[in-house]
Amino acid sequence: MITGRSIKRSIAGLTLLLSLLNAKAQDIHFSQFFEAPLLRNPSLAGIYTGDYRIQGVYRDQWNSITNAYRTGSLNAEYKFHMGTGNDFMTTGLQAVFDKAGTVGLTTTQILPALNYHKSLSDEKTMYLSLGFMGGLIRKSIDITKITTDNQYTGGGYDATLPNGETMLSPNYATWDASVGMSFNTTFGPDQENSMFIGFAYHHLNRPKNTFYHNYSIELNPKYVASIGVKWSVDDVSSLTLQADHSIQGNNTETIGGALYSYKLGYDLDNNPTYTLSAGLFLRWKDALVPVLKIDWGHLSTALSYDVNISQLKTVSMGRGGFEISLCYIGFLHHDNSSEYKMLCPKF
C-alpha cells in the first residue's frame, strides 16, 4: 500500500539524488570546517599552541529523510623547531571517510601533509607557511543496488534484468595533491590577539573522477580562501571569527561565523578549568549552523546542527546535518618543544 509518508520519502529521495548530481564536482565539507584545518588548507597544519594535535569530526546528514551522508575526518599533526632561528616544520596526516546514498557511494582518502613555517619577525609571532598534501583517494559503489531504465518493463521494475551499465566499475583509486600558503601573526596590546589568512589550491593534478573507463572525466580544481581572527574581549572572554570561500568548477561555497568564549576556573590567566564557547555560522544560501563548544585541559569538543534554509528546506523540513568534533592538543616537554620557545605559529 502506497501511503502519503512513502510518497514524501520517495520525493525526498529523488530531490536528494538531483542535488547529488548537481554537486558531483564538489568536495566533502564540514560545517565545523575550523575543526578540519588540513581540508581547508595544508598550510594551516601546525598553527596551534602545542607540539601535536589530533582532531576528529563526524557528520550525519539527512538520515531522517533517506539514506544520505555519513562523513568522518581524522587529522594528526606534529610540529617541531627547525635550525637555530624561529622556523618550524609540521608533518601531518589527513584521513577522510564518506558514505552516501542507497548505492553506498563510499570515498576514502589518506593524505600525508608537510608544512614549513618561516619566521618573519624576531620580536613577535609572525609566520609565512607553505604546505603540501597529497595521497590516495579510493571510491566504490554497490552495483547490485543500482537501478536503470533497462530494468523497467510494461509490468514495472524487474530486478532480474541487467542494468545495461557494461562500462561501470565498482571501485577505482586515484592520486590527489594540494598546496597552500598562509600568513599568521599576533597583534594588539601585549600581542594577545591573533589572526591568519590563507589560500589553497586543491586537486592540482586533476585526479580521475568517474566509475566509467573514461579518464577524461576529472575532478575540478578547488580554490579556497580562508581567514580567522581571535580578539581578546577582556581577561575572561574572547571572540573568534572564521570564514572560508571556495570555488570548484561552477560551484561556490561561502561559510563564516563567530564563537564567543568565556573562561571558568581559578587560574584564568594561565590555566582555566573550562572555556565555554557558543556561536553561529552561516553557509550562504544553504544552512544556519549553531555551535556549542567546551575546552577543558588539552581536550575540546564541539556540537553543531545545520538548519536547512536552502531550496530543499520544504522537503527536509529544515532538518540538515548533525556534527560532533573532538580535539586534543599537547606538548611533548622535550628540549625542542614549542612550549619553551618564545615565538611559534599559533592561533
Beta strands, then each sheet from edge to edge (+ up, - down):
strand 1: 52-61
strand 2: 69-81
strand 3: 88-100
strand 4: 105-119
strand 5: 126-140
strand 6: 152-153
strand 7: 156-157
strand 8: 171-187
strand 9: 193-202
strand 10: 222-232
strand 11: 237-248
strand 12: 251-264
strand 13: 274-283
strand 14: 287-296
strand 15: 299-308
strand 16: 319-330
sheet 1: 1+ 2- 3+ 4- 5+ 8- 9+ 10- 11+ 12- 13+ 14- 15+ 16- 1+
sheet 2: 6+ 7-
end
